[in-house]
Amino acid sequence: MCVALPGRIVSIDGDTAKVDFSGNTVNVNIGIIDAKVDQYVLVHAGVAIEVMDKEKAQDIIDLFAEIEEMEHGYQ
């Protein structure tokens, strides 16, 4: 199963953006969307596939954090 993750754009250089995923900054291809610095994007396999509003992105980030906490509780 593949999962797309939301992150916040920190900077843009051409079709590449530095995207912050909870403190981890990764280079992401933004060539197929129209995105700006400080917007949230949904990223799959290194490619931004959608611009998201902040609230929706935060809901997904919180959900993944909860899942991670649950996994650590079962080990």
C-alpha positions as CSV (number, residue, x, y, z in Angstrom):
1,M,0.0,0.0,0.0
2,C,1.3,3.5,-0.9
3,V,0.5,6.5,1.3
4,A,0.5,10.2,0.3
5,L,1.7,12.5,3.1
6,P,1.0,16.2,3.6
7,G,3.8,18.7,4.2
8,R,4.4,22.5,4.1
9,I,6.4,24.1,1.4
10,V,9.4,26.0,2.8
11,S,11.0,27.2,-0.4
12,I,10.7,26.7,-4.2
13,D,13.3,26.6,-6.9
14,G,11.7,25.9,-10.3
15,D,9.8,22.7,-10.2
16,T,11.4,21.6,-6.9
17,A,10.2,22.6,-3.5
18,K,11.7,21.9,-0.1
19,V,8.8,20.5,1.9
20,D,8.7,20.2,5.7
21,F,7.2,16.9,7.0
22,S,7.1,17.4,10.8
23,G,10.6,18.7,11.0
24,N,12.1,16.6,8.1
25,T,12.8,18.7,5.0
26,V,12.6,16.8,1.7
27,N,13.0,17.9,-2.0
28,V,9.7,17.4,-3.8
29,N,8.7,17.8,-7.5
30,I,5.9,20.3,-7.8
31,G,5.8,20.4,-11.6
32,I,2.2,19.2,-11.9
33,I,0.6,21.6,-9.4
34,D,0.6,25.4,-8.9
35,A,1.9,25.8,-5.3
36,K,3.4,28.6,-3.3
37,V,5.6,28.8,-0.2
38,D,3.8,28.1,3.1
39,Q,1.1,26.1,1.3
40,Y,0.5,22.5,2.3
41,V,0.8,19.8,-0.4
42,L,0.0,16.1,-0.5
43,V,3.1,14.2,-1.6
44,H,3.3,10.7,-3.1
45,A,6.5,9.1,-4.3
46,G,8.4,12.5,-4.2
47,V,5.8,14.3,-6.3
48,A,3.3,16.9,-4.9
49,I,-0.1,15.8,-6.3
50,E,-2.5,18.3,-4.6
51,V,-2.5,21.6,-2.8
52,M,-4.3,21.3,0.5
53,D,-5.8,23.7,3.0
54,K,-3.9,23.8,6.3
55,E,-6.8,22.3,8.4
56,K,-7.2,19.2,6.2
57,A,-3.4,18.7,6.2
58,Q,-3.2,19.1,9.9
59,D,-6.0,16.5,10.4
60,I,-4.0,14.0,8.4
61,I,-0.7,14.8,10.2
62,D,-2.5,14.3,13.5
63,L,-4.0,11.0,12.4
64,F,-0.6,9.6,11.4
65,A,0.8,10.8,14.7
66,E,-2.0,8.9,16.6
67,I,-1.3,5.7,14.5
68,E,2.4,5.9,15.3
69,E,1.7,6.3,19.0
70,M,-0.6,3.3,18.9
71,E,2.1,1.2,17.1
72,H,4.6,2.1,19.8
73,G,2.1,1.1,22.5
74,Y,1.8,-2.4,21.0
75,Q,5.5,-3.2,20.9
